[in-house]
Amino acid sequence: MISQNIIALSVRQRELSTALTIYTIDVYTNSMKHQTIIRHKRVNVTLPEHTLELLNSVAKKGQRSGFVNRAVHFYIQEIGQSTLREQLRKGAIVHASRDLSLAKDWFPLEEELWQKKDNK
């Protein structure tokens, strides 16, 4: 396990309105093995009770931050991939007639080249 030392701890206060104040805590860790500095922020999150029970069933206390971090990255990656798939699908539908026309125009030349290749 990589040993980590806390380098700095700071608390910031941000006034969003007269009724709401958000406090965030910055925690910097130093990995002695790789000499890299990783910046973490402590946030308070409100979850439905059922969601918290689900989270506690898959990640023990002390491991929840890492689990939530991986889950968020996974979710963002999946959303990005599904968005890309949807954009590609819509683009294929929009350009289907153009693509079919191009394929018909180039088919005779392709067929001729394949026949020449097969005869060699």
Z-matrix of the N, CA and C atoms (Angstrom, degrees):
N
C 1 1.445
C 2 1.520 1 108.80
N 3 1.315 2 117.27 1 138.20
C 4 1.460 3 122.71 2 -178.83
C 5 1.518 4 109.16 3 -76.64
N 6 1.332 5 116.13 4 128.90
C 7 1.461 6 118.14 5 178.18
C 8 1.523 7 108.50 6 -79.42
N 9 1.319 8 115.99 7 140.78
C 10 1.449 9 120.61 8 -178.61
C 11 1.520 10 109.14 9 -129.27
N 12 1.315 11 115.54 10 139.54
C 13 1.459 12 121.39 11 176.61
C 14 1.514 13 108.61 12 -115.95
N 15 1.322 14 117.18 13 139.15
C 16 1.460 15 119.94 14 175.70
C 17 1.515 16 107.48 15 -76.48
N 18 1.318 17 115.67 16 124.66
C 19 1.454 18 120.91 17 -178.70
C 20 1.525 19 110.76 18 -91.76
N 21 1.326 20 117.15 19 -47.08
C 22 1.459 21 119.76 20 -176.66
C 23 1.513 22 109.44 21 -146.56
N 24 1.293 23 115.60 22 150.93
C 25 1.455 24 121.86 23 177.74
C 26 1.519 25 106.07 24 -139.83
N 27 1.322 26 116.77 25 122.59
C 28 1.453 27 119.53 26 179.41
C 29 1.522 28 109.35 27 -136.99
N 30 1.301 29 116.03 28 149.91
C 31 1.464 30 121.37 29 178.64
C 32 1.521 31 107.55 30 -115.64
N 33 1.322 32 116.34 31 131.34
C 34 1.451 33 121.18 32 177.90
C 35 1.514 34 109.36 33 -118.13
N 36 1.290 35 114.97 34 142.02
C 37 1.451 36 120.44 35 178.28
C 38 1.520 37 107.35 36 -115.96
N 39 1.335 38 115.84 37 133.74
C 40 1.451 39 120.57 38 179.72
C 41 1.521 40 107.71 39 -128.92
N 42 1.307 41 116.71 40 123.15
C 43 1.456 42 121.55 41 178.32
C 44 1.525 43 108.18 42 -88.67
N 45 1.323 44 116.80 43 115.27
C 46 1.459 45 120.72 44 177.41
C 47 1.519 46 111.01 45 -94.09
N 48 1.278 47 117.04 46 -32.41
C 49 1.456 48 122.65 47 174.80
C 50 1.512 49 106.37 48 -160.39
N 51 1.305 50 116.78 49 179.10
C 52 1.457 51 118.37 50 -179.88
C 53 1.521 52 111.42 51 -67.92
N 54 1.342 53 117.23 52 -22.63
C 55 1.456 54 120.07 53 -176.80
C 56 1.520 55 113.56 54 -98.60
N 57 1.330 56 118.27 55 -8.95
C 58 1.457 57 119.96 56 -172.68
C 59 1.524 58 110.55 57 -132.96
N 60 1.299 59 115.51 58 125.48
C 61 1.464 60 122.51 59 175.13
C 62 1.518 61 107.31 60 -127.36
N 63 1.328 62 117.07 61 130.28
C 64 1.461 63 121.75 62 178.90
C 65 1.516 64 108.59 63 -110.74
N 66 1.324 65 116.17 64 130.29
C 67 1.455 66 122.37 65 175.73
C 68 1.521 67 107.78 66 -108.38
N 69 1.309 68 117.02 67 130.99
C 70 1.458 69 120.93 68 172.98
C 71 1.517 70 107.73 69 -123.68
N 72 1.306 71 115.65 70 146.35
C 73 1.457 72 121.66 71 178.79
C 74 1.524 73 107.76 72 -117.20
N 75 1.328 74 116.62 73 126.34
C 76 1.455 75 121.69 74 176.27
C 77 1.516 76 108.64 75 -92.98
N 78 1.306 77 116.41 76 130.77
C 79 1.456 78 121.53 77 176.63
C 80 1.519 79 107.24 78 -125.00
N 81 1.315 80 115.92 79 125.38
C 82 1.456 81 120.61 80 177.96
C 83 1.517 82 107.79 81 -106.78
N 84 1.323 83 116.31 82 133.02
C 85 1.458 84 119.15 83 176.33
C 86 1.522 85 108.77 84 -119.67
N 87 1.301 86 115.23 85 147.59
C 88 1.453 87 121.58 86 -179.77
C 89 1.521 88 108.02 87 -116.52
N 90 1.307 89 117.25 88 118.91
C 91 1.448 90 121.58 89 176.66
C 92 1.521 91 107.75 90 -84.56
N 93 1.320 92 116.65 91 114.63
C 94 1.460 93 120.94 92 -176.52
C 95 1.529 94 111.37 93 -66.29
N 96 1.311 95 117.82 94 -30.43
C 97 1.455 96 121.29 95 -175.98
C 98 1.532 97 111.56 96 -72.35
N 99 1.327 98 116.90 97 -42.82
C 100 1.469 99 120.40 98 -174.31
C 101 1.523 100 113.39 99 -108.30
N 102 1.332 101 117.65 100 -3.45
C 103 1.456 102 122.51 101 -179.48
C 104 1.534 103 111.78 102 53.74
N 105 1.315 104 116.68 103 45.28
C 106 1.453 105 121.30 104 176.44
C 107 1.519 106 109.11 105 -115.17
N 108 1.307 107 115.99 106 148.69
C 109 1.453 108 120.76 107 177.84
C 110 1.522 109 107.87 108 -107.76
N 111 1.325 110 116.26 109 126.60
C 112 1.455 111 122.43 110 -179.83
C 113 1.518 112 107.48 111 -113.92
N 114 1.305 113 116.83 112 128.84
C 115 1.458 114 121.26 113 -178.68
C 116 1.527 115 109.03 114 -100.51
N 117 1.311 116 115.91 115 126.83
C 118 1.465 117 121.99 116 177.75
C 119 1.521 118 108.23 117 -117.16
N 120 1.321 119 116.62 118 150.44
C 121 1.460 120 121.31 119 173.25
C 122 1.506 121 108.28 120 -122.44
N 123 1.300 122 115.75 121 135.99
C 124 1.461 123 121.10 122 176.45
C 125 1.518 124 107.25 123 -91.26
N 126 1.328 125 116.38 124 128.05
C 127 1.463 126 121.78 125 179.01
C 128 1.524 127 109.05 126 -129.60
N 129 1.293 128 115.53 127 154.80
C 130 1.460 129 121.31 128 173.34
C 131 1.519 130 107.28 129 -101.94
N 132 1.313 131 116.31 130 129.62
C 133 1.456 132 121.82 131 -178.38
C 134 1.524 133 107.81 132 -125.02
N 135 1.307 134 116.49 133 136.60
C 136 1.455 135 121.44 134 176.67
C 137 1.524 136 108.17 135 -102.04
N 138 1.329 137 116.24 136 124.39
C 139 1.458 138 122.19 137 -178.73
C 140 1.523 139 109.76 138 -123.67
N 141 1.327 140 116.50 139 150.55
C 142 1.460 141 118.31 140 171.88
C 143 1.533 142 109.09 141 -61.74
N 144 1.316 143 116.05 142 150.74
C 145 1.465 144 121.47 143 -176.61
C 146 1.529 145 111.58 144 -55.95
N 147 1.334 146 116.83 145 -42.04
C 148 1.462 147 120.51 146 -179.67
C 149 1.531 148 111.26 147 -62.16
N 150 1.330 149 116.59 148 -40.20
C 151 1.465 150 120.69 149 179.20
C 152 1.526 151 110.63 150 -65.07
N 153 1.316 152 116.73 151 -41.18
C 154 1.462 153 120.13 152 178.30
C 155 1.530 154 110.91 153 -64.81
N 156 1.329 155 117.31 154 -39.73
C 157 1.473 156 120.43 155 176.73
C 158 1.524 157 110.20 156 -62.16
N 159 1.326 158 116.85 157 -41.86
C 160 1.460 159 121.70 158 178.02
C 161 1.528 160 110.57 159 -62.82
N 162 1.328 161 116.65 160 -44.91
C 163 1.461 162 121.67 161 177.97
C 164 1.526 163 110.76 162 -60.81
N 165 1.321 164 116.90 163 -44.82
C 166 1.463 165 120.64 164 179.71
C 167 1.518 166 112.48 165 -65.78
N 168 1.333 167 117.45 166 -26.25
C 169 1.466 168 119.89 167 -179.93
C 170 1.529 169 112.76 168 -75.54
N 171 1.334 170 117.00 169 -21.13
C 172 1.468 171 119.45 170 -178.61
C 173 1.527 172 113.58 171 -110.35
N 174 1.331 173 117.25 172 -16.52
C 175 1.467 174 120.06 173 -179.43
C 176 1.516 175 108.77 174 -138.32
N 177 1.317 176 115.41 175 124.62
C 178 1.463 177 120.35 176 179.21
C 179 1.521 178 109.95 177 -71.22
N 180 1.319 179 115.61 178 158.89
C 181 1.454 180 120.54 179 176.06
C 182 1.532 181 107.76 180 -58.19
N 183 1.293 182 116.50 181 132.58
C 184 1.461 183 120.89 182 -176.08
C 185 1.524 184 111.51 183 100.54
N 186 1.332 185 116.60 184 -18.45
C 187 1.468 186 121.27 185 178.64
C 188 1.526 187 111.70 186 -114.35
N 189 1.332 188 115.83 187 -1.22
C 190 1.468 189 119.32 188 -175.59
C 191 1.520 190 112.66 189 -66.72
N 192 1.323 191 118.36 190 -38.78
C 193 1.469 192 120.28 191 -179.33
C 194 1.518 193 110.85 192 -59.84
N 195 1.327 194 116.43 193 -45.80
C 196 1.464 195 120.28 194 179.05
C 197 1.513 196 111.58 195 -63.62
N 198 1.333 197 115.85 196 -40.63
C 199 1.463 198 119.77 197 179.27
C 200 1.527 199 110.84 198 -64.31
N 201 1.328 200 116.93 199 -45.96
C 202 1.471 201 120.75 200 179.85
C 203 1.527 202 109.71 201 -63.37
N 204 1.323 203 117.48 202 -40.03
C 205 1.460 204 121.22 203 178.06
C 206 1.531 205 110.94 204 -59.02
N 207 1.341 206 116.61 205 -49.44
C 208 1.469 207 120.01 206 179.51
C 209 1.526 208 111.38 207 -64.93
N 210 1.330 209 117.38 208 -38.74
C 211 1.461 210 121.13 209 -179.29
C 212 1.531 211 110.95 210 -64.50
N 213 1.321 212 117.14 211 -42.10
C 214 1.465 213 120.79 212 179.57
C 215 1.529 214 109.99 213 -64.51
N 216 1.326 215 117.09 214 -45.86
C 217 1.473 216 120.03 215 179.00
C 218 1.531 217 111.11 216 -61.89
N 219 1.312 218 117.08 217 -42.66
C 220 1.463 219 121.62 218 178.72
C 221 1.522 220 110.40 219 -62.27
N 222 1.316 221 116.80 220 -46.04
C 223 1.463 222 121.32 221 -179.04
C 224 1.530 223 111.33 222 -61.70
N 225 1.323 224 116.96 223 -45.68
C 226 1.467 225 121.45 224 179.54
C 227 1.525 226 110.21 225 -62.02
N 228 1.327 227 117.00 226 -41.67
C 229 1.465 228 120.94 227 178.95
C 230 1.531 229 110.32 228 -63.70
N 231 1.326 230 116.90 229 -44.29
C 232 1.468 231 120.95 230 179.88
C 233 1.521 232 111.55 231 -64.38
N 234 1.324 233 117.20 232 -42.12
C 235 1.466 234 121.15 233 178.26
C 236 1.520 235 109.14 234 -61.95
N 237 1.322 236 116.84 235 -43.42
C 238 1.463 237 120.85 236 178.92
C 239 1.516 238 111.77 237 -61.09
N 240 1.334 239 116.92 238 -43.25
C 241 1.464 240 120.56 239 -179.89
C 242 1.527 241 111.36 240 -67.68
N 243 1.328 242 117.56 241 -40.72
C 244 1.465 243 119.18 242 -179.34
C 245 1.522 244 110.32 243 -70.23
N 246 1.334 245 116.98 244 -34.83
C 247 1.466 246 120.34 245 176.29
C 248 1.525 247 109.79 246 -64.39
N 249 1.330 248 116.96 247 -43.43
C 250 1.456 249 120.91 248 178.65
C 251 1.526 250 110.60 249 -62.71
N 252 1.354 251 116.90 250 -44.22
C 253 1.464 252 120.26 251 177.87
C 254 1.524 253 111.16 252 -58.20
N 255 1.328 254 116.27 253 -43.58
C 256 1.468 255 120.83 254 -179.38
C 257 1.527 256 111.00 255 -65.37
N 258 1.334 257 117.55 256 -40.66
C 259 1.461 258 121.06 257 177.86
C 260 1.523 259 110.64 258 -64.34
N 261 1.333 260 117.42 259 -41.19
C 262 1.472 261 121.01 260 178.37
C 263 1.525 262 110.78 261 -64.89
N 264 1.340 263 116.47 262 -41.27
C 265 1.461 264 120.70 263 179.52
C 266 1.528 265 110.53 264 -62.99
N 267 1.321 266 117.11 265 -46.44
C 268 1.465 267 121.11 266 179.76
C 269 1.523 268 110.93 267 -64.39
N 270 1.340 269 116.63 268 -40.23
C 271 1.456 270 120.32 269 178.67
C 272 1.520 271 111.96 270 -63.96
N 273 1.335 272 116.21 271 -39.08
C 274 1.471 273 120.09 272 178.48
C 275 1.527 274 110.64 273 -64.54
N 276 1.315 275 116.88 274 -39.49
C 277 1.466 276 120.29 275 179.34
C 278 1.526 277 110.35 276 -67.64
N 279 1.330 278 117.24 277 -44.46
C 280 1.469 279 121.49 278 -178.38
C 281 1.532 280 111.02 279 -63.46
N 282 1.334 281 117.11 280 -38.78
C 283 1.467 282 121.08 281 -174.67
C 284 1.532 283 113.14 282 -100.16
N 285 1.312 284 118.36 283 12.38
C 286 1.472 285 121.11 284 -175.70
C 287 1.521 286 112.05 285 -59.76
N 288 1.332 287 118.74 286 -46.31
C 289 1.475 288 120.30 287 -177.71
C 290 1.525 289 111.04 288 -66.59
N 291 1.335 290 117.72 289 -39.31
C 292 1.464 291 121.10 290 177.57
C 293 1.521 292 110.35 291 -63.17
N 294 1.342 293 116.68 292 -45.03
C 295 1.458 294 121.05 293 -178.65
C 296 1.525 295 111.45 294 -65.19
N 297 1.318 296 117.48 295 -39.03
C 298 1.463 297 121.22 296 177.87
C 299 1.524 298 110.66 297 -65.21
N 300 1.327 299 116.64 298 -40.40
C 301 1.467 300 120.73 299 178.32
C 302 1.529 301 110.91 300 -63.25
N 303 1.334 302 116.89 301 -43.14
C 304 1.469 303 120.22 302 178.06
C 305 1.524 304 111.29 303 -63.78
N 306 1.324 305 116.29 304 -41.24
C 307 1.465 306 120.00 305 179.12
C 308 1.520 307 110.65 306 -62.42
N 309 1.342 308 117.89 307 -41.74
C 310 1.467 309 121.58 308 178.71
C 311 1.526 310 111.10 309 -64.92
N 312 1.333 311 116.58 310 -39.18
C 313 1.466 312 120.79 311 -179.79
C 314 1.528 313 111.83 312 -65.45
N 315 1.306 314 118.04 313 -38.81
C 316 1.458 315 121.93 314 -175.05
C 317 1.531 316 113.60 315 -93.12
N 318 1.321 317 118.25 316 -10.74
C 319 1.460 318 120.89 317 -175.79
C 320 1.530 319 113.34 318 -57.23
N 321 1.357 320 119.59 319 -47.59
C 322 1.477 321 118.68 320 -179.25
C 323 1.534 322 113.35 321 -57.90
N 324 1.319 323 117.47 322 -41.39
C 325 1.462 324 120.95 323 179.73
C 326 1.532 325 110.48 324 -66.14
N 327 1.323 326 117.10 325 -43.69
C 328 1.466 327 120.40 326 177.96
C 329 1.522 328 111.06 327 -61.37
N 330 1.320 329 116.21 328 -43.47
C 331 1.465 330 120.99 329 -179.40
C 332 1.529 331 110.40 330 -61.64
N 333 1.325 332 116.64 331 -42.62
C 334 1.464 333 121.10 332 178.78
C 335 1.531 334 111.29 333 -62.13
N 336 1.331 335 117.05 334 -42.77
C 337 1.460 336 120.48 335 179.68
C 338 1.524 337 111.87 336 -66.57
N 339 1.329 338 117.93 337 -39.20
C 340 1.461 339 120.89 338 178.04
C 341 1.530 340 110.86 339 -64.64
N 342 1.320 341 116.54 340 -39.15
C 343 1.476 342 119.38 341 178.98
C 344 1.523 343 110.71 342 -66.17
N 345 1.332 344 117.43 343 -39.43
C 346 1.470 345 120.39 344 177.68
C 347 1.523 346 110.37 345 -64.61
N 348 1.331 347 116.74 346 -39.12
C 349 1.468 348 120.91 347 179.49
C 350 1.515 349 110.27 348 -65.44
N 351 1.332 350 117.74 349 -42.41
C 352 1.452 351 121.96 350 -178.72
C 353 1.538 352 112.13 351 -67.44
N 354 1.320 353 117.30 352 -29.35
C 355 1.464 354 121.50 353 -178.98
C 356 1.529 355 112.26 354 -78.43
N 357 1.317 356 118.84 355 -14.33
C 358 1.474 357 120.99 356 -179.50
C 359 1.471 358 113.20 357 -77.05
